[in-house]
């Protein structure tokens, strides 16, 4: 295998790990239709296309790069103080780009995800 094959394997492995999370959320009845993405990986059109197709989720990329875990933690702290109403603290970012599952890729990833789960299950003792 060459470097591109290894990069693709890593990207798909992360997407399948997200698919595992989606399966767990679905079992609890709380799987959203769409999610916001942030961070370095959210800048990769290819990776977002893979993740959307492997999970079936719609991925929304905010216009501003000022998103992520630190902002979420700060917003939770602001809510905890009670100084501001939730309507001022919790704002919905504007969307720059939306990635939806590619039906052709989704079908291929469904089969590959089954292989991923089988390989994962075979490692359990």
Phi and psi in degrees as a GROMACS rama.xvg file:
@    title "Ramachandran Plot"
@    xaxis  label "Phi"
@    yaxis  label "Psi"
@TYPE xy
-105.819  172.282  UNK-2
-53.7165  -44.8548  UNK-3
-57.813  -35.7912  UNK-4
-65.197  -40.7829  UNK-5
-68.2911  -40.6548  UNK-6
-62.5571  -44.9066  UNK-7
-61.8882  -40.6989  UNK-8
-62.2907  -41.3348  UNK-9
-65.3631  -46.6903  UNK-10
-62.0472  -42.3728  UNK-11
-70.3942  -35.8145  UNK-12
-61.4454  -42.0776  UNK-13
-65.1234  -41.8544  UNK-14
-62.0393  -39.7094  UNK-15
-69.7502  -32.9699  UNK-16
-64.227  -40.055  UNK-17
-63.3788  -38.7393  UNK-18
-62.3354  -36.3234  UNK-19
-61.1035  -44.0472  UNK-20
-62.1365  -41.0603  UNK-21
-63.1025  -39.7877  UNK-22
-62.3254  -41.1498  UNK-23
-65.3869  -42.848  UNK-24
-64.4614  -38.7102  UNK-25
-64.6059  -39.7724  UNK-26
-61.8875  -29.7268  UNK-27
-87.2082  -6.01315  UNK-28
78.2283  24.0561  UNK-29
-129.34  29.2631  UNK-30
-78.7055  120.016  UNK-31
-76.2904  162.634  UNK-32
-80.9395  -29.8552  UNK-33
-141.189  150.755  UNK-34
-137.624  155.816  UNK-35
-89.8124  143.058  UNK-36
-117.12  147.099  UNK-37
-147.678  165.66  UNK-38
94.6177  -178.03  UNK-39
-59.4944  -41.8885  UNK-40
-63.7225  -25.28  UNK-41
-72.1934  -7.19486  UNK-42
-89.3798  -5.33807  UNK-43
-97.8945  108.353  UNK-44
-58.7977  -40.5912  UNK-45
-63.0574  -47.7061  UNK-46
-64.4102  -41.3682  UNK-47
-64.5997  -36.9218  UNK-48
-64.2751  -41.3605  UNK-49
-64.0415  -48.7552  UNK-50
-62.8434  -45.1516  UNK-51
-60.3226  -42.0043  UNK-52
-72.8656  -33.367  UNK-53
-77.735  -28.3054  UNK-54
-103.558  -23.8173  UNK-55
82.2713  1.36748  UNK-56
-82.3991  150.615  UNK-57
-87.9474  128.369  UNK-58
-106.723  126.432  UNK-59
-108.511  127.569  UNK-60
-101.703  118.69  UNK-61
-68.5149  149.943  UNK-62
-62.333  -43.0368  UNK-63
-88.892  142.542  UNK-64
-80.6415  -0.504414  UNK-65
-84.718  58.8944  UNK-66
-130.11  171.908  UNK-67
125.338  -171.192  UNK-68
-62.4864  -41.7956  UNK-69
-63.4677  -41.591  UNK-70
-65.7162  -41.045  UNK-71
-61.613  -42.913  UNK-72
-63.9095  -40.7884  UNK-73
-64.5573  -40.4043  UNK-74
-65.0341  -40.5134  UNK-75
-62.2405  -40.1695  UNK-76
-64.8199  -40.741  UNK-77
-64.0957  -39.8072  UNK-78
-64.9313  -39.2128  UNK-79
-63.708  -30.3103  UNK-80
-71.5748  -26.0857  UNK-81
75.4617  6.69278  UNK-82
-74.4874  -26.5313  UNK-83
-125.105  147.217  UNK-84
-72.0783  153.274  UNK-85
-55.7655  -33.7792  UNK-86
-62.1398  -25.1264  UNK-87
-90.2406  -25.193  UNK-88
-89.7344  -41.0024  UNK-89
-100.817  95.1298  UNK-90
-110.317  147.734  UNK-91
-86.8401  124.588  UNK-92
-68.6067  155.973  UNK-93
-77.3232  149.324  UNK-94
-95.1747  131.251  UNK-95
-92.3165  -50.4602  UNK-96
-139.42  145.765  UNK-97
-122.647  132.063  UNK-98
-113.861  125.507  UNK-99
-115.821  159.859  UNK-100
-60.115  135.577  UNK-101
-85.2228  119.246  UNK-102
-55.8308  -37.6962  UNK-103
-66.9898  -46.117  UNK-104
-66.146  -39.117  UNK-105
-59.2478  -41.9312  UNK-106
-64.5272  -42.733  UNK-107
-66.6207  -41.2334  UNK-108
-70.164  -26.9595  UNK-109
-61.3437  -44.6771  UNK-110
-68.4889  -41.5217  UNK-111
-68.3673  -33.5385  UNK-112
-64.6734  -38.5685  UNK-113
-60.8256  -41.1566  UNK-114
-63.9658  -41.5907  UNK-115
-59.4286  -46.9481  UNK-116
-64.3678  -40.3367  UNK-117
-63.5015  -41.9668  UNK-118
-65.4862  -42.3696  UNK-119
-62.0361  -46.819  UNK-120
-63.1909  -29.8239  UNK-121
-71.9373  -15.3854  UNK-122
-86.8853  -10.3769  UNK-123
-76.3027  141.807  UNK-124
